[in-house]
Amino acid sequence: MASVSAGELGGVESLYLAIRTSRLPEPAGGADVLAELGPEALDFALAVLPGRIASVHATGGALFREAVLDTVVLIIAAQPGAVATIELSRCLPSTIPTTGLGEVEIEVIGRLGALRITPYPAVMVTTDHGVAARPLLDVPNPARSGPIRSLDGNEAVQAALAAARLSLTRGVPVDTVSLPAAEEMKDLRP
């Protein structure tokens, strides 16, 4: 993500992130897709999006398995004006080979260019000056030391997950400023 952190794309305006995994095998402990993939997706989104998350709207359902949330779409508004769409789904037939998190697509659009990561081994960086293919794992950002997920980052991921869960329950967007206190959010966890 050196292209994003180096400012090559300009200010980030839009993020699209999709993680699709196999329907089989049954997830450990019966975890729903938001609990299983949400922390990774939101950690990435928080690292890329400028500013704080202002609101989260989530919708989803048990599309491929009864009684287990296996598909969820999050629409996240971040300040100042960036929008992220995150799609998490256990939808792929077991005959489609996937590794790690599954089939991952990422698109980051900035004022000066775009970055696209698909299930293929290269990252395409597109700007007004041309297109460049880069290895999927590029050089780490020297300005960032340590892991992406700091204590504050972990709390932000948990808050975004709670907002998504609350939005799923209520069926409306949730302003992250209006989230209940941490002890009240225990009931929102799967």
MOVENUR-V779187 format. One record per residue. N is the residue number from 1. RES is the residue in one small letter. PSI is psi in degrees with one decimal (NA if undefined). OMEGA is omega in whole degrees, -180 to 180 (* if undefined). Layout:
n->N res->RES psi->PSI omega->OMEGA
n->N res->RES psi->PSI omega->OMEGA
This chain:
n->1 res->m psi->22.1 omega->179
n->2 res->a psi->-32.7 omega->179
n->3 res->s psi->-36.8 omega->179
n->4 res->v psi->-50.3 omega->-176
n->5 res->s psi->-25.6 omega->179
n->6 res->a psi->-5.7 omega->178
n->7 res->g psi->10.9 omega->-179
n->8 res->e psi->-31.0 omega->-178
n->9 res->l psi->-3.6 omega->-172
n->10 res->g psi->-169.9 omega->178
n->11 res->g psi->134.3 omega->-180
n->12 res->v psi->127.5 omega->179
n->13 res->e psi->-27.0 omega->-176
n->14 res->s psi->140.9 omega->175
n->15 res->l psi->132.3 omega->171
n->16 res->y psi->127.3 omega->180
n->17 res->l psi->123.8 omega->177
n->18 res->a psi->131.5 omega->173
n->19 res->i psi->118.3 omega->180
n->20 res->r psi->125.9 omega->179
n->21 res->t psi->173.7 omega->-180
n->22 res->s psi->147.6 omega->175
n->23 res->r psi->-26.0 omega->-179
n->24 res->l psi->149.1 omega->-1
n->25 res->p psi->174.1 omega->177
n->26 res->e psi->132.8 omega->180
n->27 res->p psi->147.1 omega->-180
n->28 res->a psi->129.7 omega->177
n->29 res->g psi->11.3 omega->180
n->30 res->g psi->22.4 omega->-178
n->31 res->a psi->142.1 omega->176
n->32 res->d psi->169.5 omega->-173
n->33 res->v psi->-31.1 omega->179
n->34 res->l psi->-42.1 omega->178
n->35 res->a psi->-35.8 omega->-176
n->36 res->e psi->-47.9 omega->-173
n->37 res->l psi->-17.6 omega->-177
n->38 res->g psi->-47.0 omega->-179
n->39 res->p psi->-42.0 omega->-180
n->40 res->e psi->-45.0 omega->-178
n->41 res->a psi->-44.9 omega->-178
n->42 res->l psi->-33.7 omega->176
n->43 res->d psi->-44.2 omega->178
n->44 res->f psi->-46.2 omega->-179
n->45 res->a psi->-42.9 omega->180
n->46 res->l psi->-30.4 omega->178
n->47 res->a psi->-27.9 omega->-175
n->48 res->v psi->-40.4 omega->-175
n->49 res->l psi->141.8 omega->176
n->50 res->p psi->146.7 omega->174
n->51 res->g psi->-168.6 omega->-178
n->52 res->r psi->160.8 omega->177
n->53 res->i psi->126.1 omega->-179
n->54 res->a psi->-39.2 omega->179
n->55 res->s psi->157.6 omega->179
n->56 res->v psi->131.3 omega->172
n->57 res->h psi->126.2 omega->-178
n->58 res->a psi->143.6 omega->172
n->59 res->t psi->149.8 omega->-179
n->60 res->g psi->-176.0 omega->-180
n->61 res->g psi->179.9 omega->176
n->62 res->a psi->83.6 omega->-175
n->63 res->l psi->-29.8 omega->-175
n->64 res->f psi->-14.2 omega->178
n->65 res->r psi->139.1 omega->179
n->66 res->e psi->138.4 omega->171
n->67 res->a psi->10.1 omega->177
n->68 res->v psi->122.2 omega->177
n->69 res->l psi->107.3 omega->-178
n->70 res->d psi->-3.5 omega->178
n->71 res->t psi->131.1 omega->177
n->72 res->v psi->141.9 omega->175
n->73 res->v psi->127.7 omega->179
n->74 res->l psi->134.8 omega->171
n->75 res->i psi->118.3 omega->-174
n->76 res->i psi->127.3 omega->174
n->77 res->a psi->124.8 omega->179
n->78 res->a psi->151.9 omega->177
n->79 res->q psi->138.3 omega->5
n->80 res->p psi->86.5 omega->171
n->81 res->g psi->2.0 omega->178
n->82 res->a psi->151.2 omega->-180
n->83 res->v psi->138.9 omega->176
n->84 res->a psi->139.6 omega->172
n->85 res->t psi->123.0 omega->-179
n->86 res->i psi->124.6 omega->180
n->87 res->e psi->121.6 omega->179
n->88 res->l psi->127.8 omega->-176
n->89 res->s psi->139.5 omega->167
n->90 res->r psi->84.1 omega->-171
n->91 res->c psi->-16.6 omega->-173
n->92 res->l psi->136.9 omega->173
n->93 res->p psi->151.3 omega->-178
n->94 res->s psi->-13.3 omega->180
n->95 res->t psi->-11.6 omega->177
n->96 res->i psi->118.0 omega->-178
n->97 res->p psi->129.7 omega->175
n->98 res->t psi->159.1 omega->177
n->99 res->t psi->164.8 omega->175
n->100 res->g psi->-124.8 omega->-180
n->101 res->l psi->-18.0 omega->-176
n->102 res->g psi->-148.3 omega->178
n->103 res->e psi->116.9 omega->-175
n->104 res->v psi->130.4 omega->173
n->105 res->e psi->133.8 omega->178
n->106 res->i psi->134.8 omega->174
n->107 res->e psi->122.8 omega->178
n->108 res->v psi->122.3 omega->-179
n->109 res->i psi->124.8 omega->178
n->110 res->g psi->180.0 omega->180
n->111 res->r psi->-25.7 omega->-176
n->112 res->l psi->-9.9 omega->-178
n->113 res->g psi->-172.7 omega->-178
n->114 res->a psi->153.5 omega->177
n->115 res->l psi->133.0 omega->-179
n->116 res->r psi->125.9 omega->176
n->117 res->i psi->124.1 omega->179
n->118 res->t psi->-180.0 omega->180
n->119 res->p psi->20.8 omega->-180
n->120 res->y psi->166.1 omega->-170
n->121 res->p psi->7.0 omega->-179
n->122 res->a psi->157.1 omega->176
n->123 res->v psi->130.6 omega->177
n->124 res->m psi->121.7 omega->176
n->125 res->v psi->118.5 omega->-176
n->126 res->t psi->126.1 omega->175
n->127 res->t psi->178.8 omega->176
n->128 res->d psi->-15.7 omega->-178
n->129 res->h psi->-4.8 omega->178
n->130 res->g psi->-170.3 omega->-179
n->131 res->v psi->136.2 omega->178
n->132 res->a psi->135.1 omega->174
n->133 res->a psi->132.0 omega->-179
n->134 res->r psi->156.6 omega->175
n->135 res->p psi->150.4 omega->-179
n->136 res->l psi->-43.5 omega->179
n->137 res->l psi->98.0 omega->-179
n->138 res->d psi->179.7 omega->-176
n->139 res->v psi->134.4 omega->179
n->140 res->p psi->152.9 omega->179
n->141 res->n psi->115.2 omega->-178
n->142 res->p psi->-20.4 omega->180
n->143 res->a psi->-17.8 omega->-179
n->144 res->r psi->123.0 omega->177
n->145 res->s psi->143.4 omega->179
n->146 res->g psi->-176.9 omega->-178
n->147 res->p psi->158.9 omega->179
n->148 res->i psi->-40.5 omega->-171
n->149 res->r psi->93.9 omega->173
n->150 res->s psi->178.4 omega->177
n->151 res->l psi->-46.7 omega->179
n->152 res->d psi->-39.6 omega->178
n->153 res->g psi->-41.8 omega->179
n->154 res->n psi->-41.0 omega->178
n->155 res->e psi->-37.8 omega->179
n->156 res->a psi->-40.4 omega->177
n->157 res->v psi->-45.6 omega->180
n->158 res->q psi->-39.6 omega->178
n->159 res->a psi->-41.6 omega->179
n->160 res->a psi->-38.9 omega->176
n->161 res->l psi->-42.5 omega->179
n->162 res->a psi->-40.4 omega->178
n->163 res->a psi->-41.8 omega->179
n->164 res->a psi->-44.4 omega->-180
n->165 res->r psi->-42.1 omega->179
n->166 res->l psi->-39.6 omega->178
n->167 res->s psi->-40.1 omega->177
n->168 res->l psi->-41.0 omega->-179
n->169 res->t psi->-44.7 omega->-176
n->170 res->r psi->-24.8 omega->-178
n->171 res->g psi->17.8 omega->179
n->172 res->v psi->160.0 omega->176
n->173 res->p psi->151.2 omega->179
n->174 res->v psi->124.0 omega->175
n->175 res->d psi->123.4 omega->-175
n->176 res->t psi->-20.8 omega->177
n->177 res->v psi->-28.7 omega->-176
n->178 res->s psi->12.1 omega->180
n->179 res->l psi->145.4 omega->176
n->180 res->p psi->165.0 omega->178
n->181 res->a psi->159.3 omega->-175
n->182 res->a psi->-41.4 omega->-179
n->183 res->e psi->-28.1 omega->178
n->184 res->e psi->-19.7 omega->-178
n->185 res->m psi->-10.5 omega->-179
n->186 res->k psi->-37.0 omega->-178
n->187 res->d psi->-16.1 omega->-179
n->188 res->l psi->-11.0 omega->-178
n->189 res->r psi->146.8 omega->-178
n->190 res->p psi->NA omega->*
